[in-house]
Amino acid sequence: MAPCSQLNVIIVGAGLGGLTLGILLDQAGIPFQILEKHPGELIPLGSSISLNQTIQPLMEQLGLMPELEAISKPISSMTFLKEHNMSKIGALDLSTDSVRYGYHNRIMDRPSLYRLLLSRIPRENIITGKHVCDIEESKDGILVRCSDGSSFKSSILIGADGAYSCVRRCLYRELRMKDLLPKADMAPLAFDHHCLVGITNPIDPIYFPDLTKSTCEMLVVIGKDKPYSWWLIPLSDNRVAWRVTYNLPTTQIRQEQHIRSSDWGPAQVEEMLEACRDFACPYQSTLADLIDHTPRERISKVLLEEKFFTTWYHGRTVLIGDACHKVVPHAGVRHKQCWMPSVSPMSSMSSHLFRHPLSKPHLNLTTKSESPMGRRPYKEAVIWDDSVEVTNGASPWFGACF
Ligand SMILES: Cc1cc2nc3c(=O)[nH]c(=O)nc-3n(C[C@H](O)[C@H](O)[C@H](O)COP(=O)(O)OP(=O)(O)OC[C@H]3O[C@@H](n4cnc5c(N)ncnc54)[C@H](O)[C@@H]3O)c2cc1C
């Protein structure tokens, strides 16, 4: 798409947040480059992921909804069961969500979602093997340095580089020196549970009848006398996503055992796998039945950190996604936090650019509501001008850059 001004944007990180902002920038005709630390071909990783109602208007307005529907299932219920006899503790009926909110909460495997977003970005806009290690801002622009000695200049820098964001570290170093960093932002990320996740190969619905349903009926088993819960999530193509969460016992552990680990990969899974193999599941099965149908490279163990950083932009730098709002991945909330902030700087850049006589908006992101009850969540996700209200203050930020 032809650039419409001298503005150029560097996004650090080709995760879901970075790719989504890339699609927005591409559709708006704003030049951008994504720098990703992983070398070579980008390999989609991860287990299941859900997108809640507030973020789906963005997908719809980007024209991604048909593909999103094809790779996902609507979540129609969440039922909580007791471990010892599988009796019902309670259930959430989500089947009327699309009437109430305009959209269903949808669940899919992360690799499919990742591939979908990646397919909408011109490949020349992503440079892999670029591990960003430092940034330096001047009044004319921002210099981004990578560990291989290369550097890039841009007018705006977006830190979409995840929970242990290097962009955030560099930005906060500057703010700290200027005594501008709030105390809360200096505290480390905290966590209080581990999580083991996987997705099976296709399995016969005889062993897992819920797979035959067109919607996802999620089952959550609550452990008896153990700090575990385990989740069974039927996906499309007869696959089951499963997740075991282990709640750490005290807040003391949250603080003292602060170890960096939000990398989703197959390392260090064996111990937790052994601990949970025999956990009882519905349909007279145990978790081992699902684990044994899951290729090892599709099992990850992660610590689920939580922290909302209050400082998410300064000067020419903006943080989006886990780099500023790290939340646990339940109810599709994380991706709202990941993507909504990309809308805000995007909105500010676009409204600035589209005042230029030669530019015209390539994106026509409008407000609409399928149902009156859907209006509120929909409004929350309104993309263009209103989004500035969602993440308050991005507009003055952008004006100050120029
Ligand atoms: C491989 C992977 C698998 C995941 N699997 C799941 C899952 O199954 N279920 C779930 O709910 N969530 C999963 N997540 C987390 C989820 O995708 C994110 O929490 C959420 O989408 C927010 O995305 P983000 O783009 O802000 O951050 P991330 O998805 O964490 O993306 C950050 C990106 O930045 C890159 N990066 C980091 N540091 C640098 C640097 N210094 N220079 C250049 N690039 C850098 C990383 O390699 C990564 O590609 C996964 C994340 C990753 C990275």
PDBQT file of the ligand as one rigid body, heavy atoms in Angstrom, charges set to zero:
ROOT
HETATM    1  C1  LIG A 501       5.210 -18.448  21.313  1.00  0.00    +0.000 C 
HETATM    2  C2  LIG A 501       4.019 -17.971  22.115  1.00  0.00    +0.000 A 
HETATM    3  C3  LIG A 501       2.978 -18.895  22.388  1.00  0.00    +0.000 A 
HETATM    4  C4  LIG A 501       1.867 -18.487  23.119  1.00  0.00    +0.000 A 
HETATM    5  N1  LIG A 501       0.864 -19.370  23.369  1.00  0.00    +0.000 NA
HETATM    6  C5  LIG A 501      -0.260 -18.969  24.025  1.00  0.00    +0.000 A 
HETATM    7  C6  LIG A 501      -1.347 -19.859  24.248  1.00  0.00    +0.000 A 
HETATM    8  O1  LIG A 501      -1.327 -20.996  23.863  1.00  0.00    +0.000 OA
HETATM    9  N2  LIG A 501      -2.459 -19.379  24.909  1.00  0.00    +0.000 N 
HETATM   10  C7  LIG A 501      -2.530 -18.094  25.364  1.00  0.00    +0.000 A 
HETATM   11  O2  LIG A 501      -3.563 -17.720  25.917  1.00  0.00    +0.000 OA
HETATM   12  N3  LIG A 501      -1.492 -17.251  25.161  1.00  0.00    +0.000 NA
HETATM   13  C8  LIG A 501      -0.370 -17.647  24.518  1.00  0.00    +0.000 A 
HETATM   14  N4  LIG A 501       0.688 -16.785  24.328  1.00  0.00    +0.000 N 
HETATM   15  C9  LIG A 501       0.608 -15.455  24.887  1.00  0.00    +0.000 C 
HETATM   16  C10 LIG A 501      -0.292 -14.557  24.079  1.00  0.00    +0.000 C 
HETATM   17  O3  LIG A 501      -0.060 -14.708  22.702  1.00  0.00    +0.000 OA
HETATM   18  C11 LIG A 501       0.031 -13.137  24.505  1.00  0.00    +0.000 C 
HETATM   19  O4  LIG A 501      -0.091 -13.072  25.913  1.00  0.00    +0.000 OA
HETATM   20  C12 LIG A 501      -0.943 -12.111  24.006  1.00  0.00    +0.000 C 
HETATM   21  O5  LIG A 501      -1.397 -12.429  22.730  1.00  0.00    +0.000 OA
HETATM   22  C13 LIG A 501      -0.244 -10.753  23.982  1.00  0.00    +0.000 C 
HETATM   23  O6  LIG A 501       0.559 -10.720  22.826  1.00  0.00    +0.000 OA
HETATM   24  P1  LIG A 501       1.796  -9.737  22.655  1.00  0.00    +0.000 P 
HETATM   25  O7  LIG A 501       1.941  -9.578  21.171  1.00  0.00    +0.000 OA
HETATM   26  O8  LIG A 501       1.657  -8.538  23.500  1.00  0.00    +0.000 OA
HETATM   27  O9  LIG A 501       3.016 -10.550  23.259  1.00  0.00    +0.000 OA
HETATM   28  P2  LIG A 501       3.675 -11.940  22.791  1.00  0.00    +0.000 P 
HETATM   29  O10 LIG A 501       2.647 -12.833  22.180  1.00  0.00    +0.000 OA
HETATM   30  O11 LIG A 501       4.416 -12.416  23.976  1.00  0.00    +0.000 OA
HETATM   31  O12 LIG A 501       4.673 -11.498  21.635  1.00  0.00    +0.000 OA
HETATM   32  C14 LIG A 501       5.881 -10.816  21.864  1.00  0.00    +0.000 C 
HETATM   33  C15 LIG A 501       6.770 -11.002  20.657  1.00  0.00    +0.000 C 
HETATM   34  O13 LIG A 501       7.902 -10.156  20.794  1.00  0.00    +0.000 OA
HETATM   35  C16 LIG A 501       9.084 -10.890  20.493  1.00  0.00    +0.000 C 
HETATM   36  N5  LIG A 501      10.180 -10.248  21.252  1.00  0.00    +0.000 N 
HETATM   37  C17 LIG A 501      10.367 -10.262  22.597  1.00  0.00    +0.000 A 
HETATM   38  N6  LIG A 501      11.452  -9.538  22.920  1.00  0.00    +0.000 NA
HETATM   39  C18 LIG A 501      11.950  -9.035  21.768  1.00  0.00    +0.000 A 
HETATM   40  C19 LIG A 501      13.068  -8.205  21.467  1.00  0.00    +0.000 A 
HETATM   41  N7  LIG A 501      13.874  -7.715  22.428  1.00  0.00    +0.000 N 
HETATM   42  N8  LIG A 501      13.316  -7.897  20.162  1.00  0.00    +0.000 NA
HETATM   43  C20 LIG A 501      12.492  -8.356  19.174  1.00  0.00    +0.000 A 
HETATM   44  N9  LIG A 501      11.435  -9.166  19.409  1.00  0.00    +0.000 NA
HETATM   45  C21 LIG A 501      11.149  -9.492  20.692  1.00  0.00    +0.000 A 
HETATM   46  C22 LIG A 501       8.751 -12.305  20.952  1.00  0.00    +0.000 C 
HETATM   47  O14 LIG A 501       9.584 -13.266  20.322  1.00  0.00    +0.000 OA
HETATM   48  C23 LIG A 501       7.290 -12.422  20.513  1.00  0.00    +0.000 C 
HETATM   49  O15 LIG A 501       7.179 -12.830  19.175  1.00  0.00    +0.000 OA
HETATM   50  C24 LIG A 501       1.804 -17.144  23.612  1.00  0.00    +0.000 A 
HETATM   51  C25 LIG A 501       2.850 -16.235  23.342  1.00  0.00    +0.000 A 
HETATM   52  C26 LIG A 501       3.936 -16.638  22.582  1.00  0.00    +0.000 A 
HETATM   53  C27 LIG A 501       5.057 -15.643  22.285  1.00  0.00    +0.000 C 
ENDROOT
TORSDOF 0
